[in-house]
Amino acid sequence: MAELAMQTAKAKPARKPQVTWSALWLVVPGVLFLVAFLLYPSFQLLLVSLKDPRTGAWTLTAFSKVFAGGVYTRTLSSTFIVALQTTLWCIFAGYPLAYWLARLSPRRQRMAALFVLLPFWTSALVKNFAWLVFLGRNGVINDLLGAMGFTPAELLFQRATVVFAMVHTMLPLAVMVMLPTMNQIERQLAQAADTLGASAAQQFWRVYLPLSMPGVAAAGLLVFISALGFFITPTLLGGARDTMLSQLIIVQINQLQNWQMGAAIAVMLVLAALVTCFIYDRTFGLSTLSGGSSDRLQHNGLMRRAGLGIGCAMGNLCDALARGYSRLSGARNAGWMLAAYAWLIIAVLIVPILAFIPMAFTGSDFLSFPPPSLSFKWFGQYLQSPLWVGSTLRSFGIGVATASITLLLATLAAFGLARSRSRLGGLAFLLFMTPMIVPPIVISVSLFYLFAQMSLVATNLGIIIGHTVIALPMAFVVLLATFKHYDWRLDQAAATLGAAPWRVFIKVTLPLIKGGMFAGLVTAFLQSFEELTVAMFIGGGVKTTLPKQMWDDILLQVTPTLAAASVVVVVIVCALFFLMEYFRPAEHQVSAS
């Protein structure tokens, strides 16, 4: 049926999919879910921040404390500085890697992208704890410095270390957001510029870079918003001066029970994210986050002229430097430098993940790299511990439930938006992207406040709902890209041959979109399996997931059992990740990721 439909479709002219209101109704379940478990809890949190807990009167006292100086103002300033530094470094370090990947053939690009996507899907908790071991007083970095004759340095609890570790965590995100935009740039444009006499440097600065800017801006947006709500890295690797707003929220609510102040800080995070998104939308348009085109830049004359002027100047400068390099070295092609840089960055991304494997087999009672001896005893401790095994099984069960619910909601919504041209589709798209804009710590706190009234705290159902809210936008983007690339003429051709709608879906549509659906399923599962903040608040210390158990072990007593659990996490992530790559259609592998 699929082959016959494809032949019929090729023989007929392309037609746009029929636009009906019935398609847009498929968005309603997801919209209701997000209104109930994202917008309403967030509105409740706003009300908590504006009400005096003793008198119930409306007040701005909590917000005035944030800007009155002291620890809150310093923390607010530190959070924005760290987030901005992390964003800039991710862009500057990630752009050459994304550019190198975009220049590869599709097959080689997919193979190289695996090494970037693996760190992207590996828990930030695992990667940051690896740096805690590496950068310690007796860690491998200081051992290398000592062997080279240098004095061991205090590398931990420094601002530079926090920024470095956050860049390491978020760099894959920046690369994978920039890459689809770069893949869409026609290579013939560079050939046309070459025929007009432009050098390689001028082609890049005056043609390629301006066309890739929407992807760069989207990467900067997502990295900056994610960095605003980060707390794992500053907690593990930072000092008192590196405290961020998310850490204050945890302290205010979990330790001090000061809901008004914690809610006010959470509202500040959301406002910062919304202002950032507003600026991005006015410049590029939020539709570019899903791979859509942007026409905003052509209307912004001043910014466009300034960008073109800078590109022209940089192109001339780099062209002069390239000619000077050629004269000095005698080499005409310095492309090997870009490849060497790319593999160096990939090695830095991969090393902390691979380092946990030998550490898990240590015979010592303490974590160290390299291990002084080898043993399987810590895997035995892991398998014999009811806490570790129970938390792992709970994470699996919650992950499967989250992935199933997320796939259903995201598939319906993506299909409805792909088949509809209604203006309401833009609002629906914005709503489905909102969980990606709101920091996870804010989502967790707002749901904790709501679920406390519904007796859903310390329940698996509460954690599943929270994980579904967080996992929904990523799965939605993957599935929306799948449906946008789908050729609807195949369905029309099958229908003209007399196939019933259900038969068209089963015999034609489903076989062609199953790769994207499986990618969305695995994406949602991995986000649930590695999510920490929801379990910290909604789990209530009773329903412990594997990331929560690992977090508790880090804070209370670090044992090599943690490394064994980390190896289990890495193995699960690798297995699911390679299954996702295997089932995903080859032509959409990178763009959908």
C-alpha positions as a Python dict, from the first residue, in 0.01 Angstrom:
ca = {
    (1, 'M'): (0, 0, 0),
    (2, 'A'): (277, 245, 95),
    (3, 'E'): (469, 178, -230),
    (4, 'L'): (161, 217, -447),
    (5, 'A'): (63, 537, -265),
    (6, 'M'): (412, 678, -317),
    (7, 'Q'): (398, 609, -691),
    (8, 'T'): (58, 774, -720),
    (9, 'A'): (181, 1077, -523),
    (10, 'K'): (473, 1125, -758),
    (11, 'A'): (239, 1128, -1055),
    (12, 'K'): (19, 1402, -908),
    (13, 'P'): (102, 1767, -847),
    (14, 'A'): (178, 1866, -489),
    (15, 'R'): (-114, 2003, -294),
    (16, 'K'): (-125, 2170, 42),
    (17, 'P'): (-285, 1969, 321),
    (18, 'Q'): (-649, 2045, 374),
    (19, 'V'): (-696, 2301, 649),
    (20, 'T'): (-976, 2216, 889),
    (21, 'W'): (-1073, 2310, 1240),
    (22, 'S'): (-1092, 1940, 1328),
    (23, 'A'): (-712, 1916, 1308),
    (24, 'L'): (-664, 2202, 1552),
    (25, 'W'): (-893, 2034, 1805),
    (26, 'L'): (-624, 1770, 1852),
    (27, 'V'): (-423, 2035, 2038),
    (28, 'V'): (-690, 2070, 2309),
    (29, 'P'): (-579, 1780, 2539),
    (30, 'G'): (-225, 1914, 2562),
    (31, 'V'): (-346, 2270, 2609),
    (32, 'L'): (-577, 2169, 2896),
    (33, 'F'): (-295, 1971, 3055),
    (34, 'L'): (-56, 2266, 3045),
    (35, 'V'): (-318, 2511, 3166),
    (36, 'A'): (-395, 2286, 3464),
    (37, 'F'): (-38, 2194, 3558),
    (38, 'L'): (172, 2487, 3434),
    (39, 'L'): (-20, 2812, 3397),
    (40, 'Y'): (-252, 2773, 3695),
    (41, 'P'): (21, 2663, 3942),
    (42, 'S'): (244, 2946, 3817),
    (43, 'F'): (-38, 3195, 3874),
    (44, 'Q'): (-85, 3056, 4226),
    (45, 'L'): (286, 3104, 4292),
    (46, 'L'): (257, 3466, 4179),
    (47, 'L'): (-27, 3522, 4426),
    (48, 'V'): (179, 3366, 4707),
    (49, 'S'): (464, 3609, 4636),
    (50, 'L'): (225, 3907, 4658),
    (51, 'K'): (43, 3811, 4980),
    (52, 'D'): (157, 3857, 5338),
    (53, 'P'): (147, 3505, 5492),
    (54, 'R'): (24, 3639, 5829),
    (55, 'T'): (-234, 3901, 5733),
    (56, 'G'): (-320, 3798, 5376),
    (57, 'A'): (-276, 4159, 5258),
    (58, 'W'): (-130, 4238, 4918),
    (59, 'T'): (232, 4349, 4947),
    (60, 'L'): (553, 4387, 4748),
    (61, 'T'): (773, 4330, 5052),
    (62, 'A'): (935, 4015, 4915),
    (63, 'F'): (1029, 4181, 4588),
    (64, 'S'): (1163, 4489, 4766),
    (65, 'K'): (1397, 4264, 4965),
    (66, 'V'): (1542, 4126, 4643),
    (67, 'F'): (1646, 4475, 4528),
    (68, 'A'): (1724, 4620, 4872),
    (69, 'G'): (2085, 4504, 4870),
    (70, 'G'): (2247, 4228, 5066),
    (71, 'V'): (2249, 3858, 4984),
    (72, 'Y'): (1946, 3863, 4753),
    (73, 'T'): (2081, 4140, 4531),
    (74, 'R'): (2426, 3979, 4518),
    (75, 'T'): (2273, 3645, 4428),
    (76, 'L'): (2055, 3804, 4159),
    (77, 'S'): (2357, 3976, 4008),
    (78, 'S'): (2568, 3659, 4032),
    (79, 'T'): (2298, 3451, 3862),
    (80, 'F'): (2272, 3683, 3564),
    (81, 'I'): (2650, 3717, 3529),
    (82, 'V'): (2707, 3341, 3541),
    (83, 'A'): (2420, 3275, 3299),
    (84, 'L'): (2552, 3535, 3055),
    (85, 'Q'): (2909, 3405, 3075),
    (86, 'T'): (2787, 3049, 3023),
    (87, 'T'): (2581, 3154, 2721),
    (88, 'L'): (2865, 3344, 2555),
    (89, 'W'): (3114, 3063, 2606),
    (90, 'C'): (2866, 2804, 2475),
    (91, 'I'): (2813, 3010, 2160),
    (92, 'F'): (3181, 3085, 2100),
    (93, 'A'): (3298, 2732, 2175),
    (94, 'G'): (3002, 2554, 2015),
    (95, 'Y'): (2971, 2746, 1689),
    (96, 'P'): (3294, 2609, 1533),
    (97, 'L'): (3189, 2255, 1633),
    (98, 'A'): (2842, 2299, 1481),
    (99, 'Y'): (2999, 2457, 1169),
    (100, 'W'): (3235, 2160, 1133),
    (101, 'L'): (2946, 1914, 1170),
    (102, 'A'): (2739, 2100, 911),
    (103, 'R'): (3019, 2070, 654),
    (104, 'L'): (3032, 1690, 681),
    (105, 'S'): (2839, 1453, 458),
    (106, 'P'): (2505, 1337, 607),
    (107, 'R'): (2639, 994, 704),
    (108, 'R'): (2958, 1127, 864),
    (109, 'Q'): (2761, 1405, 1033),
    (110, 'R'): (2526, 1153, 1197),
    (111, 'M'): (2821, 948, 1323),
    (112, 'A'): (3006, 1251, 1462),
    (113, 'A'): (2686, 1395, 1612),
    (114, 'L'): (2652, 1080, 1824),
    (115, 'F'): (2949, 1196, 2031),
    (116, 'V'): (2777, 1529, 2097),
    (117, 'L'): (2431, 1389, 2163),
    (118, 'L'): (2555, 1131, 2413),
    (119, 'P'): (2679, 1396, 2660),
    (120, 'F'): (2359, 1592, 2587),
    (121, 'W'): (2143, 1304, 2714),
    (122, 'T'): (2372, 1207, 3002),
    (123, 'S'): (2267, 1341, 3342),
    (124, 'A'): (2416, 1675, 3444),
    (125, 'L'): (2453, 1524, 3792),
    (126, 'V'): (2690, 1255, 3659),
    (127, 'K'): (2900, 1500, 3457),
    (128, 'N'): (2933, 1757, 3734),
    (129, 'F'): (3026, 1498, 3994),
    (130, 'A'): (3298, 1371, 3759),
    (131, 'W'): (3447, 1721, 3758),
    (132, 'L'): (3424, 1723, 4137),
    (133, 'V'): (3650, 1417, 4142),
    (134, 'F'): (3882, 1542, 3867),
    (135, 'L'): (3934, 1891, 4010),
    (136, 'G'): (3974, 1794, 4375),
    (137, 'R'): (4290, 1857, 4574),
    (138, 'N'): (4402, 1500, 4502),
    (139, 'G'): (4233, 1475, 4164),
    (140, 'V'): (4389, 1382, 3835),
    (141, 'I'): (4424, 1746, 3720),
    (142, 'N'): (4635, 1840, 4023),
    (143, 'D'): (4832, 1517, 3985),
    (144, 'L'): (4919, 1619, 3630),
    (145, 'L'): (5016, 1968, 3746),
    (146, 'G'): (5240, 1817, 4013),
    (147, 'A'): (5404, 1585, 3760),
    (148, 'M'): (5479, 1887, 3542),
    (149, 'G'): (5644, 2069, 3834),
    (150, 'F'): (5360, 2307, 3916),
    (151, 'T'): (5212, 2366, 4260),
    (152, 'P'): (4868, 2201, 4304),
    (153, 'A'): (4592, 2459, 4272),
    (154, 'E'): (4258, 2506, 4446),
    (155, 'L'): (4037, 2442, 4146),
    (156, 'L'): (3710, 2378, 4325),
    (157, 'F'): (3466, 2637, 4462),
    (158, 'Q'): (3574, 2902, 4212),
    (159, 'R'): (3359, 3110, 3977),
    (160, 'A'): (3567, 3002, 3677),
    (161, 'T'): (3511, 2635, 3766),
    (162, 'V'): (3134, 2686, 3793),
    (163, 'V'): (3120, 2857, 3454),
    (164, 'F'): (3341, 2588, 3296),
    (165, 'A'): (3124, 2304, 3429),
    (166, 'M'): (2802, 2475, 3323),
    (167, 'V'): (2945, 2533, 2975),
    (168, 'H'): (3044, 2166, 2962),
    (169, 'T'): (2686, 2068, 3054),
    (170, 'M'): (2508, 2299, 2810),
    (171, 'L'): (2748, 2307, 2516),
    (172, 'P'): (2583, 2004, 2347),
    (173, 'L'): (2247, 2182, 2371),
    (174, 'A'): (2390, 2489, 2196),
    (175, 'V'): (2550, 2279, 1922),
    (176, 'M'): (2240, 2071, 1850),
    (177, 'V'): (2021, 2384, 1835),
    (178, 'M'): (2255, 2562, 1592),
    (179, 'L'): (2313, 2260, 1369),
    (180, 'P'): (1967, 2233, 1202),
    (181, 'T'): (1984, 2598, 1094),
    (182, 'M'): (2329, 2545, 947),
    (183, 'N'): (2212, 2231, 766),
    (184, 'Q'): (1942, 2435, 590),
    (185, 'I'): (2191, 2684, 442),
    (186, 'E'): (2234, 2612, 71),
    (187, 'R'): (2593, 2527, -19),
    (188, 'Q'): (2542, 2678, -362),
    (189, 'L'): (2546, 3023, -198),
    (190, 'A'): (2914, 2981, -110),
    (191, 'Q'): (2985, 2871, -468),
    (192, 'A'): (2803, 3176, -599),
    (193, 'A'): (3004, 3403, -369),
    (194, 'D'): (3323, 3232, -488),
    (195, 'T'): (3241, 3302, -851),
    (196, 'L'): (3195, 3669, -756),
    (197, 'G'): (3550, 3682, -618),
    (198, 'A'): (3483, 3642, -244),
    (199, 'S'): (3750, 3464, -42),
    (200, 'A'): (3667, 3181, 198),
    (201, 'A'): (3678, 3420, 494),
    (202, 'Q'): (3451, 3671, 320),
    (203, 'Q'): (3209, 3393, 223),
    (204, 'F'): (3179, 3292, 587),
    (205, 'W'): (3144, 3637, 743),
    (206, 'R'): (2923, 3795, 477),
    (207, 'V'): (2708, 3497, 369),
    (208, 'Y'): (2719, 3201, 603),
    (209, 'L'): (2725, 3371, 943),
    (210, 'P'): (2425, 3603, 880),
    (211, 'L'): (2218, 3307, 759),
    (212, 'S'): (2309, 3102, 1068),
    (213, 'M'): (2224, 3377, 1316),
    (214, 'P'): (1868, 3251, 1393),
    (215, 'G'): (2017, 2922, 1511),
    (216, 'V'): (2282, 3104, 1712),
    (217, 'A'): (2019, 3323, 1876),
    (218, 'A'): (1797, 3023, 1953),
    (219, 'A'): (2091, 2844, 2114),
    (220, 'G'): (2174, 3152, 2318),
    (221, 'L'): (1813, 3184, 2431),
    (222, 'L'): (1780, 2824, 2550),
    (223, 'V'): (2122, 2816, 2715),
    (224, 'F'): (2065, 3146, 2897),
    (225, 'I'): (1724, 3041, 3029),
    (226, 'S'): (1857, 2700, 3136),
    (227, 'A'): (2153, 2864, 3310),
    (228, 'L'): (1925, 3099, 3505),
    (229, 'G'): (1760, 2802, 3675),
    (230, 'F'): (2072, 2590, 3726),
    (231, 'F'): (2159, 2472, 4077),
    (232, 'I'): (2348, 2139, 4046),
    (233, 'T'): (2679, 2288, 3933),
    (234, 'P'): (2700, 2582, 4177),
    (235, 'T'): (2598, 2352, 4463),
    (236, 'L'): (2866, 2092, 4389),
    (237, 'L'): (3149, 2305, 4251),
    (238, 'G'): (3079, 2661, 4363),
    (239, 'G'): (3150, 2859, 4675),
    (240, 'A'): (2934, 3095, 4879),
    (241, 'R'): (2993, 3378, 4630),
    (242, 'D'): (2864, 3161, 4346),
    (243, 'T'): (2519, 3098, 4494),
    (244, 'M'): (2243, 3128, 4234),
    (245, 'L'): (1873, 3206, 4259),
    (246, 'S'): (1766, 2842, 4230),
    (247, 'Q'): (1969, 2756, 4539),
    (248, 'L'): (1798, 3037, 4730),
    (249, 'I'): (1458, 2900, 4628),
    (250, 'I'): (1549, 2557, 4765),
    (251, 'V'): (1673, 2709, 5090),
    (252, 'Q'): (1372, 2939, 5134),
    (253, 'I'): (1113, 2666, 5074),
    (254, 'N'): (1272, 2339, 5188),
    (255, 'Q'): (1467, 2470, 5486),
    (256, 'L'): (1316, 2801, 5600),
    (257, 'Q'): (956, 2733, 5488),
    (258, 'N'): (941, 3093, 5367),
    (259, 'W'): (701, 3048, 5078),
    (260, 'Q'): (653, 3417, 5007),
    (261, 'M'): (1024, 3483, 4957),
    (262, 'G'): (1080, 3159, 4764),
    (263, 'A'): (785, 3238, 4538),
    (264, 'A'): (911, 3592, 4479),
    (265, 'I'): (1252, 3464, 4369),
    (266, 'A'): (1081, 3210, 4141),
    (267, 'V'): (872, 3488, 3986),
    (268, 'M'): (1191, 3686, 3925),
    (269, 'L'): (1336, 3389, 3734),
    (270, 'V'): (1023, 3359, 3520),
    (271, 'L'): (1016, 3733, 3446),
    (272, 'A'): (1380, 3723, 3339),
    (273, 'A'): (1308, 3431, 3108),
    (274, 'L'): (1000, 3602, 2961),
    (275, 'V'): (1188, 3928, 2895),
    (276, 'T'): (1462, 3731, 2720),
    (277, 'C'): (1203, 3549, 2508),
    (278, 'F'): (1028, 3876, 2421),
    (279, 'I'): (1354, 4025, 2293),
    (280, 'Y'): (1425, 3709, 2095),
    (281, 'D'): (1073, 3703, 1949),
    (282, 'R'): (1092, 4066, 1838),
    (283, 'T'): (1427, 3999, 1670),
    (284, 'F'): (1394, 3651, 1520),
    (285, 'G'): (1048, 3511, 1602),
    (286, 'L'): (984, 3219, 1834),
    (287, 'S'): (889, 2997, 1541),
    (288, 'T'): (1260, 2960, 1462),
    (289, 'L'): (1293, 2740, 1773),
    (290, 'S'): (1118, 2462, 1581),
    (291, 'G'): (1320, 2514, 1266),
    (292, 'G'): (1085, 2764, 1103),
    (293, 'S'): (1206, 3052, 893),
    (294, 'S'): (1236, 3405, 1018),
    (295, 'D'): (1158, 3726, 834),
    (296, 'R'): (1215, 3962, 1126),
    (297, 'L'): (1573, 4052, 1037),
    (298, 'Q'): (1487, 4192, 697),
    (299, 'H'): (1257, 4446, 861),
    (300, 'N'): (1511, 4554, 1120),
    (301, 'G'): (1714, 4786, 900),
    (302, 'L'): (1951, 4925, 1162),
    (303, 'M'): (2046, 4586, 1306),
    (304, 'R'): (2079, 4434, 962),
    (305, 'R'): (2307, 4713, 835),
    (306, 'A'): (2519, 4696, 1150),
    (307, 'G'): (2553, 4320, 1118),
    (308, 'L'): (2649, 4340, 752),
    (309, 'G'): (2905, 4609, 829),
    (310, 'I'): (3064, 4402, 1104),
    (311, 'G'): (3063, 4096, 877),
    (312, 'C'): (3233, 4289, 599),
    (313, 'A'): (3504, 4420, 833),
    (314, 'M'): (3564, 4079, 993),
    (315, 'G'): (3575, 3914, 652),
    (316, 'N'): (3846, 4153, 532),
    (317, 'L'): (4043, 4109, 857),
    (318, 'C'): (4027, 3729, 850),
    (319, 'D'): (4113, 3728, 481),
    (320, 'A'): (4427, 3928, 554),
    (321, 'L'): (4520, 3697, 842),
    (322, 'A'): (4467, 3390, 622),
    (323, 'R'): (4697, 3532, 353),
    (324, 'G'): (4959, 3609, 617),
    (325, 'Y'): (4935, 3255, 754),
    (326, 'S'): (4975, 3109, 405),
    (327, 'R'): (5290, 3314, 341),
    (328, 'L'): (5447, 3219, 675),
    (329, 'S'): (5361, 2849, 679),
    (330, 'G'): (5347, 2776, 308),
    (331, 'A'): (5017, 2594, 365),
    (332, 'R'): (4715, 2678, 156),
    (333, 'N'): (4453, 2495, 358),
    (334, 'A'): (4410, 2528, 735),
    (335, 'G'): (4094, 2316, 748),
    (336, 'W'): (4270, 2061, 968),
    (337, 'M'): (4268, 2316, 1250),
    (338, 'L'): (3887, 2320, 1256),
    (339, 'A'): (3871, 1939, 1261),
    (340, 'A'): (4131, 1922, 1538),
    (341, 'Y'): (3938, 2176, 1743),
    (342, 'A'): (3611, 1985, 1693),
    (343, 'W'): (3756, 1653, 1809),
    (344, 'L'): (3923, 1824, 2106),
    (345, 'I'): (3587, 1964, 2220),
    (346, 'I'): (3421, 1625, 2167),
    (347, 'A'): (3692, 1461, 2378),
    (348, 'V'): (3633, 1709, 2660),
    (349, 'L'): (3259, 1636, 2643),
    (350, 'I'): (3305, 1259, 2651),
    (351, 'V'): (3587, 1215, 2906),
    (352, 'P'): (3388, 1286, 3227),
    (353, 'I'): (3126, 1030, 3122),
    (354, 'L'): (3374, 757, 3040),
    (355, 'A'): (3572, 825, 3358),
    (356, 'F'): (3295, 682, 3575),
    (357, 'I'): (3342, 336, 3426),
    (358, 'P'): (3686, 264, 3584),
    (359, 'M'): (3586, 449, 3903),
    (360, 'A'): (3290, 213, 3946),
    (361, 'F'): (3527, -85, 3950),
    (362, 'T'): (3759, 56, 4218),
    (363, 'G'): (3867, -165, 4504),
    (364, 'S'): (3907, 137, 4731),
    (365, 'D'): (3645, 273, 4970),
    (366, 'F'): (3686, 618, 4816),
    (367, 'L'): (3630, 751, 4467),
    (368, 'S'): (3945, 835, 4278),
    (369, 'F'): (4070, 841, 3922),
    (370, 'P'): (4247, 632, 3820),
    (371, 'P'): (4137, 364, 4072),
    (372, 'P'): (4419, 207, 4279),
    (373, 'S'): (4274, -144, 4232),
    (374, 'L'): (3984, -314, 4058),
    (375, 'S'): (3681, -485, 4211),
    (376, 'F'): (3315, -566, 4141),
    (377, 'K'): (3207, -516, 4501),
    (378, 'W'): (3039, -180, 4448),
    (379, 'F'): (2811, -322, 4181),
    (380, 'G'): (2723, -589, 4436),
    (381, 'Q'): (2648, -316, 4690),
    (382, 'Y'): (2427, -144, 4433),
    (383, 'L'): (2232, -459, 4347),
    (384, 'Q'): (2190, -558, 4714),
    (385, 'S'): (2074, -216, 4831),
    (386, 'P'): (1694, -178, 4854),
    (387, 'L'): (1735, 201, 4826),
    (388, 'W'): (1934, 193, 4504),
    (389, 'V'): (1736, -86, 4337),
    (390, 'G'): (1403, 61, 4447),
    (391, 'S'): (1489, 409, 4321),
    (392, 'T'): (1609, 265, 3988),
    (393, 'L'): (1288, 66, 3937),
    (394, 'R'): (1079, 367, 4036),
    (395, 'S'): (1263, 584, 3783),
    (396, 'F'): (1196, 322, 3515),
    (397, 'G'): (826, 301, 3594),
    (398, 'I'): (784, 677, 3616),
    (399, 'G'): (986, 721, 3296),
    (400, 'V'): (768, 476, 3101),
    (401, 'A'): (447, 639, 3226),
    (402, 'T'): (580, 987, 3153),
    (403, 'A'): (695, 890, 2805),
    (404, 'S'): (358, 733, 2722),
    (405, 'I'): (154, 1034, 2834),
    (406, 'T'): (397, 1279, 2673),
    (407, 'L'): (394, 1091, 2342),
    (408, 'L'): (14, 1092, 2329),
    (409, 'L'): (-20, 1464, 2404),
    (410, 'A'): (274, 1570, 2187),
    (411, 'T'): (167, 1356, 1888),
    (412, 'L'): (-187, 1491, 1889),
    (413, 'A'): (-66, 1849, 1923),
    (414, 'A'): (208, 1822, 1660),
    (415, 'F'): (-28, 1656, 1412),
    (416, 'G'): (-296, 1918, 1476),
    (417, 'L'): (-58, 2211, 1429),
    (418, 'A'): (102, 2058, 1120),
    (419, 'R'): (-241, 2017, 955),
    (420, 'S'): (-381, 2356, 1056),
    (421, 'R'): (-319, 2709, 933),
    (422, 'S'): (-527, 2879, 1201),
    (423, 'R'): (-383, 3180, 1382),
    (424, 'L'): (-465, 3004, 1708),
    (425, 'G'): (-195, 2755, 1615),
    (426, 'G'): (70, 3014, 1698),
    (427, 'L'): (-69, 3056, 2049),
    (428, 'A'): (-81, 2680, 2095),
    (429, 'F'): (279, 2649, 1978),
    (430, 'L'): (387, 2916, 2225),
    (431, 'L'): (207, 2737, 2509),
    (432, 'F'): (373, 2405, 2427),
    (433, 'M'): (714, 2575, 2429),
    (434, 'T'): (649, 2746, 2764),
    (435, 'P'): (783, 2458, 2982),
    (436, 'M'): (1113, 2498, 2799),
    (437, 'I'): (1114, 2868, 2886),
    (438, 'V'): (1014, 2839, 3253),
    (439, 'P'): (1306, 2704, 3463),
    (440, 'P'): (1242, 2350, 3598),
    (441, 'I'): (1293, 2470, 3956),
    (442, 'V'): (996, 2708, 3914),
    (443, 'I'): (779, 2434, 3764),
    (444, 'S'): (867, 2204, 4054),
    (445, 'V'): (793, 2464, 4322),
    (446, 'S'): (461, 2569, 4168),
    (447, 'L'): (349, 2207, 4131),
    (448, 'F'): (459, 2134, 4487),
    (449, 'Y'): (233, 2413, 4612),
    (450, 'L'): (-59, 2287, 4400),
    (451, 'F'): (-11, 1919, 4484),
    (452, 'A'): (10, 1994, 4856),
    (453, 'Q'): (-356, 2100, 4827),
    (454, 'M'): (-445, 1790, 4622),
    (455, 'S'): (-257, 1535, 4839),
    (456, 'L'): (-33, 1445, 4544),
    (457, 'V'): (297, 1523, 4717),
    (458, 'A'): (507, 1209, 4778),
    (459, 'T'): (315, 1016, 4510),
    (460, 'N'): (431, 860, 4186),
    (461, 'L'): (142, 1029, 4004),
    (462, 'G'): (260, 1373, 4115),
    (463, 'I'): (612, 1304, 3989),
    (464, 'I'): (476, 1170, 3658),
    (465, 'I'): (272, 1486, 3602),
    (466, 'G'): (570, 1707, 3681),
    (467, 'H'): (798, 1509, 3451),
    (468, 'T'): (539, 1523, 3173),
    (469, 'V'): (523, 1902, 3193),
    (470, 'I'): (902, 1926, 3161),
    (471, 'A'): (936, 1659, 2889),
    (472, 'L'): (648, 1781, 2671),
    (473, 'P'): (819, 2063, 2475),
    (474, 'M'): (1120, 1860, 2360),
    (475, 'A'): (905, 1568, 2243),
    (476, 'F'): (666, 1816, 2082),
    (477, 'V'): (949, 1979, 1882),
    (478, 'V'): (1075, 1637, 1763),
    (479, 'L'): (728, 1528, 1652),
    (480, 'L'): (643, 1864, 1495),
    (481, 'A'): (960, 1840, 1285),
    (482, 'T'): (858, 1486, 1188),
    (483, 'F'): (512, 1595, 1070),
    (484, 'K'): (649, 1903, 891),
    (485, 'H'): (879, 1679, 686),
    (486, 'Y'): (603, 1430, 614),
    (487, 'D'): (466, 1423, 257),
    (488, 'W'): (88, 1445, 298),
    (489, 'R'): (40, 1358, -70),
    (490, 'L'): (99, 996, 28),
    (491, 'D'): (-215, 998, 243),
    (492, 'Q'): (-413, 1166, -33),
    (493, 'A'): (-292, 912, -287),
    (494, 'A'): (-388, 620, -61),
    (495, 'A'): (-732, 774, -5),
    (496, 'T'): (-792, 811, -380),
    (497, 'L'): (-717, 439, -413),
    (498, 'G'): (-1008, 366, -181),
    (499, 'A'): (-830, 313, 152),
    (500, 'A'): (-1028, 400, 463),
    (501, 'P'): (-879, 670, 692),
    (502, 'W'): (-778, 418, 959),
    (503, 'R'): (-613, 198, 695),
    (504, 'V'): (-428, 498, 551),
    (505, 'F'): (-291, 577, 897),
    (506, 'I'): (-185, 219, 972),
    (507, 'K'): (-46, 125, 630),
    (508, 'V'): (99, 458, 512),
    (509, 'T'): (132, 726, 780),
    (510, 'L'): (245, 519, 1079),
    (511, 'P'): (529, 330, 903),
    (512, 'L'): (673, 662, 782),
    (513, 'I'): (648, 852, 1112),
    (514, 'K'): (732, 568, 1352),
    (515, 'G'): (1095, 680, 1368),
    (516, 'G'): (996, 1028, 1484),
    (517, 'M'): (744, 885, 1732),
    (518, 'F'): (1006, 653, 1877),
    (519, 'A'): (1247, 945, 1905),
    (520, 'G'): (980, 1145, 2091),
    (521, 'L'): (912, 849, 2320),
    (522, 'V'): (1279, 799, 2408),
    (523, 'T'): (1331, 1175, 2445),
    (524, 'A'): (1051, 1195, 2702),
    (525, 'F'): (1176, 886, 2885),
    (526, 'L'): (1532, 1015, 2912),
    (527, 'Q'): (1420, 1355, 3037),
    (528, 'S'): (1210, 1185, 3305),
    (529, 'F'): (1477, 929, 3395),
    (530, 'E'): (1737, 1199, 3461),
    (531, 'E'): (1517, 1475, 3608),
    (532, 'L'): (1603, 1580, 3964),
    (533, 'T'): (1414, 1894, 4067),
    (534, 'V'): (1062, 1747, 4051),
    (535, 'A'): (1169, 1450, 4262),
    (536, 'M'): (1330, 1684, 4516),
    (537, 'F'): (1007, 1874, 4579),
    (538, 'I'): (715, 1653, 4478),
    (539, 'G'): (879, 1328, 4590),
    (540, 'G'): (867, 1463, 4943),
    (541, 'G'): (1168, 1255, 5047),
    (542, 'V'): (951, 942, 5030),
    (543, 'K'): (927, 861, 4659),
    (544, 'T'): (1296, 861, 4571),
    (545, 'T'): (1401, 835, 4208),
    (546, 'L'): (1749, 734, 4096),
    (547, 'P'): (1871, 1094, 4039),
    (548, 'K'): (1736, 1191, 4383),
    (549, 'Q'): (1914, 895, 4543),
    (550, 'M'): (2237, 994, 4369),
    (551, 'W'): (2193, 1353, 4485),
    (552, 'D'): (2141, 1242, 4845),
    (553, 'D'): (2449, 1020, 4826),
    (554, 'I'): (2661, 1310, 4702),
    (555, 'L'): (2544, 1542, 4979),
    (556, 'L'): (2550, 1292, 5267),
    (557, 'Q'): (2808, 1021, 5203),
    (558, 'V'): (2998, 974, 4880),
    (559, 'T'): (3075, 608, 4812),
    (560, 'P'): (3182, 423, 4497),
    (561, 'T'): (2826, 287, 4485),
    (562, 'L'): (2745, 623, 4330),
    (563, 'A'): (2987, 549, 4047),
    (564, 'A'): (2827, 208, 3994),
    (565, 'A'): (2484, 374, 3973),
    (566, 'S'): (2626, 630, 3731),
    (567, 'V'): (2752, 350, 3505),
    (568, 'V'): (2402, 202, 3508),
    (569, 'V'): (2262, 540, 3404),
    (570, 'V'): (2518, 577, 3124),
    (571, 'V'): (2447, 224, 2994),
    (572, 'I'): (2072, 287, 2990),
    (573, 'V'): (2116, 623, 2817),
    (574, 'C'): (2350, 474, 2557),
    (575, 'A'): (2119, 179, 2485),
    (576, 'L'): (1810, 397, 2441),
    (577, 'F'): (2001, 660, 2251),
    (578, 'F'): (2136, 413, 1994),
    (579, 'L'): (1792, 256, 1960),
    (580, 'M'): (1651, 602, 1891),
    (581, 'E'): (1916, 664, 1627),
    (582, 'Y'): (1852, 322, 1473),
    (583, 'F'): (1477, 373, 1434),
    (584, 'R'): (1492, 738, 1333),
    (585, 'P'): (1480, 806, 958),
    (586, 'A'): (1832, 884, 838),
    (587, 'E'): (1739, 1199, 647),
    (588, 'H'): (1590, 1361, 960),
    (589, 'Q'): (1822, 1232, 1228),
    (590, 'V'): (2013, 1548, 1293),
    (591, 'S'): (1742, 1801, 1223),
    (592, 'A'): (1494, 1636, 1458),
    (593, 'S'): (1745, 1605, 1738),
}
